[in-house]
Amino acid sequence: MTTAQEKRDKLTVAHWFVDSIYTDQKVAVRAASKELLNHIYTVSNPARKHPERHLPQVEIFLLNLLMAYHCTDGVMAISKSSGSYTNNIITYRVTVELIVNSLVKSGWLIEHRGFYKGITGFVTRLELTTQFASWLDASDLDMPQTKVKQPSMPIVLKDINKKVITTPEYLKEEVALMEAKVTFLNTQLGLAHIDLAVSNDELELINTKMKKKAIEDSTRESYLFLAKKYLQRKFNNGTLEDGGRFYDAWWITIPKEWRKYITINGRPTVELDYTGMHLQMLYAKEGIDILGDPYEIEGVDDQFRGVTKLMFIMIFNAESRESAEGAIKASSKIKTIRNNKHPKGIKNFDQYLSLIERKYSVISQYFYSGHGVKLQSQDSSMVENVMLRMLKEHQAITLPVHDSLIVDARYKQQLHDCMLEEFEAFTGGSCEVKQKPIADYDYQRLESLKDGYVKRGLNIGIEHDLLSLLKS
């Protein structure tokens, strides 16, 4: 018997509806979509039928349900807020009022309604019933070779409640320039083969870990969807000065220890990281260069470095010291790292915060001020410049992961120099860029890749000897 917790976990780990999904298996999907649309018409009995307008949206909906059926135990997350449907691909009236409501009414889907309160919300979940699953099995549709188009909105603007809003008239010109840059980057990503050199067993481990993370945070991706390789910049609070980091691409969502196995056009990669980026940016603003590790505090053991780093995220994003301390105490990541311990001489988080305030007094005016989103706007523009320069000057694609960048290992030095130069151009100061651990492709590892990694390449027409490229 399923427990209440198991049910909650199942609903949390959902496939997130993607409006830009498509497939090359057009004939089979089109035939199944026509049959599904006829079922919807039978249930809804509309006064007028418009298959030419409805069928494309049914196809997108069906492809998403297939992903949910095969990857997330038949559960899909989809917004039922009319404000979420602002493009011309998917409309609220067709997708929600016609498709979703009809399938729920017919007993083919179970709706688990979402809620929204302040900045905390749970997006509606749709769960396939046995009846719908039987229809999918009978339709002879396997999980399609799904692909994802470039996002119709490369720049996303959200209000203070994190709801997507229409771009205000006075920002449209600036947003158009930003969209052109992101669209250019996405076009280059579309021409590249970006993969993960892991075995089938390792892929299962990755999906298991992602599922666990998604249970802890319902907004996270719950499985590896390699087709999602396009970027969006997402801004907050109705302004282009808050947020703006890149999101949505699969390499941003996978567990960080697996990023070293990312390949670009079959080539091994390296990841370079701006060390303590926000601290370095603020010290540069004060005309001071940081020497050594920005998160190192004299007298605090190295095992607490991760705690200090996470605390700074709360310190910069919180609006008060009290709310920062509350977020720190509630953080499951901090609990795991510190293992119920504090640094020597520190009894609680109040004292830990006081230590940080003394150590970093030069930049303390930025603490508890919500300044973190301002820093994100600046660091994402810096990272974007690096990406554009690497393409223009070296014809090299770089993959952003907030304050780090991944590149074909042959361009490691060029990326390193470019990151330093852009930091200086933006801040007037200097910084440190470090290389993260790289993958070791020994004989045993290469042999393990013949099934999953190599076959994926063959399935999409990659003609290179992928294993040879990893050894080079």
PyMOL commands that set and color helices and strands:
alter all, ss='L'
color gray80, all
select helices_A, chain A and resi 4-12+26-44+51-71+82-84+92-105+130-138+169-190+200-216+250-253+256-261+277-285+302-317+321-330+332-338+349-359+361-366+372-394+409-427+443-448+452-459+466-471
alter helices_A, ss='H'
color red, helices_A
select strands_A, chain A and resi 15-16+21-23+75-77+109-112+115-117+120-122+125-128+146-148+155-157+194-196+232-235+243-247+262-264+267-274+398-401+404-408+433-435
alter strands_A, ss='S'
color yellow, strands_A
deselect
rebuild
show_as cartoon
